[in-house]
Amino acid sequence: MSGGAAAEAIAILAIFLGGIVLGILVIVSRSIKREDRSGSLTGQAPDAAARGARVLTGVGSRDAGPPEV
């Protein structure tokens, strides 16, 4: 593989991976905004995107009641 072809392959890979990261950030941002607007952090996550956002951000479910023993 010549230098030019290798550079093109690296550029294509970087654009592809950048698109994946940008897509994940958009989904997490929209899920966080939706949960903040609805005030649903005290219960179970309403959908899969919200569950994923909670896992990626490390929030988990915040229980408003007393701790279970």
C-alpha positions in Angstrom: 0.0 0.0 0.0 1.5 3.3 -1.0 1.7 6.4 1.3 -1.3 8.1 -0.4 -3.5 5.1 -0.1 -2.6 4.6 3.5 -3.4 8.3 4.3 -6.8 7.9 2.5 -7.6 4.8 4.5 -6.7 6.5 7.8 -8.8 9.5 6.9 -11.8 7.4 6.0 -11.4 5.4 9.3 -11.1 8.6 11.3 -14.2 10.1 9.7 -16.1 6.8 10.3 -15.1 6.6 14.0 -15.8 10.3 14.4 -19.3 9.8 13.1 -19.9 6.9 15.6 -18.7 9.1 18.5 -20.8 12.0 17.3 -23.9 9.8 17.0 -23.4 8.4 20.5 -23.1 11.9 21.9 -26.2 13.1 20.2 -28.3 10.2 21.5 -26.9 10.6 25.1 -27.6 14.4 25.0 -31.1 14.0 23.8 -31.8 11.3 26.4 -30.4 13.4 29.2 -32.5 16.5 28.1 -35.7 14.3 27.8 -35.2 12.9 31.3 -34.4 16.3 32.8 -37.5 17.8 31.2 -39.8 14.9 32.4 -38.1 14.6 35.9 -37.7 10.8 35.5 -34.4 10.3 37.3 -36.2 9.2 40.5 -37.6 6.1 38.8 -36.7 3.5 36.2 -35.4 4.7 32.8 -38.3 5.3 30.4 -36.6 3.8 27.3 -33.5 2.1 26.0 -31.8 5.3 25.0 -32.2 6.7 28.6 -30.9 3.4 30.1 -27.9 3.7 27.8 -27.3 7.3 28.7 -27.5 6.4 32.4 -24.9 3.6 31.9 -22.5 5.8 29.9 -22.7 8.7 32.3 -22.8 6.5 35.4 -25.9 8.0 36.9 -28.1 4.9 37.5 -31.5 5.2 39.1 -31.8 7.7 41.9 -34.3 6.5 44.5 -36.0 9.3 46.4 -37.1 7.0 49.3 -35.2 5.7 52.2 -32.5 3.1 51.6 -33.6 -0.5 51.6 -31.9 -2.7 54.3 
